[in-house]
Amino acid sequence: MNIIKTANGDQLTIAIEGRLDTTTAPQLESELKASLDGVKSLIIDLGQLDYISSAGLRVLLFAQKTMNKQGSDNPMVVKNSNAAIMEIFEVTGFSDILTIE
């Protein structure tokens, strides 16, 4: 998994490439914990994500909860999910929790 961070003022974009699973989820969680201080808007770009497991979903939920505490009206947006990832979001109910564009 690769994580590409792009900061623009108080907005942070994190692009995730590869697989977000039990092995790689701790890496993303560490990156988020180190990067979210002072961020008002978080964009998670899943355009290059091939797979997400329950461990990956848990990290997204952690990010959502953190951003709800410190963000603006729409503190976290998930973008560019492919059909397989969208299906996982819908089956698990995450499509109701996350703001997905």
JOQUI-V727115 format. One record per residue. N is the residue number from 0. OMEGA is omega as a letter, one per 20 degrees, with the letter a starting at -180 (none if undefined). NEAR is the number of other ideal C-beta (glycine too) atoms within 10 Angstrom. Layout:
BEGIN
n = [N | N]
omega = [OMEGA | OMEGA]
near = [NEAR | NEAR]
END
This chain:
BEGIN
n = [0 | 1 | 2 | 3 | 4 | 5 | 6 | 7 | 8 | 9 | 10 | 11 | 12 | 13 | 14 | 15 | 16 | 17 | 18 | 19 | 20 | 21 | 22 | 23 | 24 | 25 | 26 | 27 | 28 | 29 | 30 | 31 | 32 | 33 | 34 | 35 | 36 | 37 | 38 | 39 | 40 | 41 | 42 | 43 | 44 | 45 | 46 | 47 | 48 | 49 | 50 | 51 | 52 | 53 | 54 | 55 | 56 | 57 | 58 | 59 | 60 | 61 | 62 | 63 | 64 | 65 | 66 | 67 | 68 | 69 | 70 | 71 | 72 | 73 | 74 | 75 | 76 | 77 | 78 | 79 | 80 | 81 | 82 | 83 | 84 | 85 | 86 | 87 | 88 | 89 | 90 | 91 | 92 | 93 | 94 | 95 | 96 | 97 | 98 | 99 | 100]
omega = [r | r | r | a | r | r | r | a | r | r | r | r | r | r | a | r | r | a | r | a | a | a | a | a | r | r | r | r | r | r | a | a | a | a | a | a | r | a | r | a | a | r | r | a | a | a | a | r | a | a | r | r | r | r | r | r | r | r | r | r | r | a | r | a | r | a | r | a | a | a | a | a | a | a | a | r | r | a | r | r | r | a | a | r | r | r | r | r | a | a | a | a | r | r | r | a | a | r | a | r | none]
near = [18 | 10 | 17 | 11 | 12 | 11 | 12 | 9 | 9 | 13 | 13 | 21 | 16 | 20 | 18 | 24 | 15 | 13 | 16 | 25 | 15 | 12 | 11 | 21 | 22 | 11 | 14 | 21 | 17 | 12 | 15 | 22 | 12 | 9 | 16 | 20 | 8 | 10 | 19 | 15 | 18 | 24 | 17 | 26 | 18 | 23 | 12 | 14 | 21 | 15 | 15 | 24 | 16 | 11 | 16 | 24 | 19 | 13 | 23 | 24 | 13 | 16 | 23 | 19 | 11 | 18 | 22 | 10 | 8 | 14 | 17 | 10 | 6 | 11 | 19 | 21 | 16 | 22 | 14 | 15 | 21 | 13 | 6 | 12 | 21 | 15 | 12 | 17 | 21 | 12 | 9 | 13 | 10 | 19 | 16 | 9 | 14 | 19 | 13 | 18 | 9]
END
